[in-house]
Amino acid sequence: MEFYTEPERKIEIADRADVIVAGGGPAGYSAAIAAARNGADTILVEQFNCVGGMATSGMMSHFTGGCDTPLFNEMMDRVQKETAGCFCGTQGAGRPQIYHELLKKVLLDMLEEAGVRLKLYTFVCDTIMNGKTVQGIITESKSGRKAILGTVVIDATGDGDVAARAGAEFVLGREGDSKCQPVTLMFRIGGVDYSRAHLPGSFEHLLDVPKGEIQALAKQHLPPPAGHVLVYPTWIPGEVCVNMTNVTDIDGTNADDLTRAEIICRKQMTDIVLFLREYLPGFEHCYLVTSAQNVGIRETRHFKGLYTITPEDIVEARIFDDWIATRNWFNFDIHNVDGSGLDKNGAQKHFSSKGQYTIPYRACIPEKIDGLLLSGRNISGTHKAHSNFRVMPICMNIGQGVGTAAAIAVKDGVAPRNVEIRKIQEALIRQGVSL
C-alpha cells in the first residue's frame, strides 16, 4: 500500500459554539433545536443542501413509530400550515406522509427561530481531541478545511462518523458477521390512478392482482436482490413514493460501496417502473418523477455506550430511571440482510410488546469518550433493537433528549456524562414530553 504524506498546515478556527451538532437528519435537527431552545449557542453542520436527512434529501415516504410527541407534532402542524403546497388529494390526509419540499422549508424556519447557526454544504471529516475528550470538529467545504470548537459535540451523522474518528468503540452491523441491513434509493412516480390503485405498504401485505400475488410476482420478475413491493401515498395527486430498490452487502461507511449501491439502485428503478405498469392495477401509465439525493442507509455502526439497548427492553416496554426519550413504539423492522423482504429475525405484523418504551441517557454516552453524545440510530443498541429505534420519529425523540442534556451540561459546566438526569427530565417535561 502506497502513502502520501500531507504537508503540515494550520487550520483556521472558523467558529466556536456551546454545542456542535454534526448531521442534520431527524436526530440532528431535533438535537439542535432542543439545545438552542434550552439556551445553548448551537451550530448545526450538514453535508447536503437541506436539513431533514432521510425525510427530505433521502425522500422517505412517511414517518412511522412513536409519532405522537411534542416536537414531531409541532413540525407536522407547521407543514400543514404552509401555503405553497398542494394538499388537493385526500390520500395523505390524517397520515404522516412526508411532503419533502415543504418539510425542508419548515425545518429551516424552526432552526432559525431557535437561533441555531446552520452550516450547509459542509462535511465533517475529523475531530479535535484532547486526550479522550472531543473538543471540536474539522470540516471540509467549498470554503476549505476549517475547525469548529465546541463544549459538547453531538454525533447525529447516523453512521457515527464523529464518534468513530474520536476512537469510540463500535460494532458494525449484526453481531457475529457484521452484516448490515440492505440499502435503498427512494423515488417517486407519477401517473398513478388512485381511484383504482392498491398500495402494498409492508412485506406482509399480500395482494392478489390479475396476474397473481403481487409480492410473489415481484420475487419472480424483479432483478435480485430487489423483489418486493412497497409503495406509499403522497400529498401530491397521482404521485406515489416507491421503496423497492434493494442492495445487500453494502458497508454504508465505505464510499466505494455507496457508489456501487447508487449504480445498482438506478438500474433497478427502470425495472421497477416497468414491473408496476404491468402488474399493479392503477399503475399502467406510471412514470419516474424524481429520486432521492442519496441512498438510504439503514444500519452501520452501533457504538458501545454506558448501556446497550436490547430487544427485551423494547418488548418489555422498559421505563428507565435515566429516560431521555419517551413513548417510543415500533416493530423489529429488519430488512433481509441477504435479499428482499423481511429478515427471519424481523417482526412486523406479528410483532408484539407490552407498550411504549423509553431510551436511557446511558445509551447515548460513549463508554470511553468525553465531550461527545450520540443521537439517533448510532446509539448503543443491538442489531435487533436498533431495527426498532432507528426510525425517524424515535430518532427525533432521542435528539430532543440529547440536545437538552447538552445544553444543561454547558450551563452547569460539567461533562455530558455527569449531568444530573433529574435536570434533563424536568427540562423535557417543560417541553411537553411525558411518559
Buried (B, 14 or more C-beta within 10 A) or exposed (E): EEEEEEEEEEEEEBBBBBBBBBBBBBBBBBBBBBBBBBBBBBBBBBBBEBBBBBBBBBBBBBBBBBBEBBBBEBBBEBBBEBEEBEBEBEBBEEEBBBBBBBBBBBBBEBBEEBBBBBBBEBBBBBBBBEEBBBBBBBBBBEEEBBBBBBBBBBBBBBBBBBBBBBEBBBBBBBEEEEBBBBBBBBBBBBBBEBEEBBBBBBBBBEBEBEEEEBBEBBBEBBEEBBBBBBBBBBBBBBBBBBBBBBBBBBBBBEEEBBEBBBEBBBEBBEBBBEBBBEBBEBBBEBEBBEBBBBBBBBBBBBBBBBBBBBBEBBBEBBEBEBBBBBBBBBBBBBBBBEBBBBBEBBBBEEBEBEEBBBBBBBBBBBBEBBBBBBBBBBBBBBBBBBBBBBBBBBBBBBBBBBBBBBBBBBBEEEBBBEBEBEBBBEBBEEBEBEE
